[in-house]
Amino acid sequence: MARKPGALVFTQQQQQDLLTAIASGAERVSYSDKSVEYRSLSELREILAGIDADLSGAARRRTFRMVAPWDKGL
């Protein structure tokens, strides 16, 4: 399934950076030349859950059921 234009794309490095921040109790994550400060550890956990779902593909899975449109005519 193709991503929508403007959709966020996460990397495993970003996922690992958040895990490290949560484990250390930090609310600030820095990577490359950027730095992000979160309001709370619970916000970090929510974002991490979203990244996990995005990287695993769970957010894009769809299930459907097909039903036959005929009967035996009895």
N, C-alpha and C positions, 0 to 999 in steps of 0.2 A: 504494500500500500504506500503510495507516495505521500510525502509530508505536505501539509498545507503551507503556502507561502507565508513567511514570517513566523513559522513555528520555531520554538526553541529547540536547539539540538545540544544535548549534553554529552560529555565525554567521560570515560572511566576515570580519568585523572581528576576531574571535578568531583566525581562521586567519592574517590579516595580522599581528597582534600576535606570534604565535609565529614567523612568518617573520622578523620584525624582530629578535626576541630571539636567534634562531639566528644570523642574520647578524652581530649585534654580539657574540656569544659570551656573552650574559647568560643566567643561569639563573633569573631572576626576571621575571615578567610582571605588569604592573599595568594594570587597566582599571576605569573608574568608581571605586568606592570599595573595590575588592578587589585583593588581591595574591596571586600564587601563586609559590612557589619550588620548582623542580624539582631532582632529585638530580643530573642530568647532562644534557649536551647530547644524548646518545643517547636519553634518556627524552623530551626535547622532540621529537626527530625521530619517535619512535614515535607520540606523541600527534598530531603534525601529520599523519602518514600516515593515522591513523584519521579525523581531521577531513576530510582531503582525500577519503577514500572516502565518508564520510557526505554531504558536500556534493555530490559528483558523482553520488551514487546508486548507486555500484558495490556497496556493501554490501547493497543491497536487491534487486539484480537476481537473477532466478532463470531458469534455462533448463529446459525439459522437452521430452520427445519423446513423441509420440502414435503408437501402433502399431495398425494396423487389426486387429480381432479376428476376421477371417474369412479363408478361403482359397478357392481356385478349386474345390476339391472333386475334384481329379483323382486 
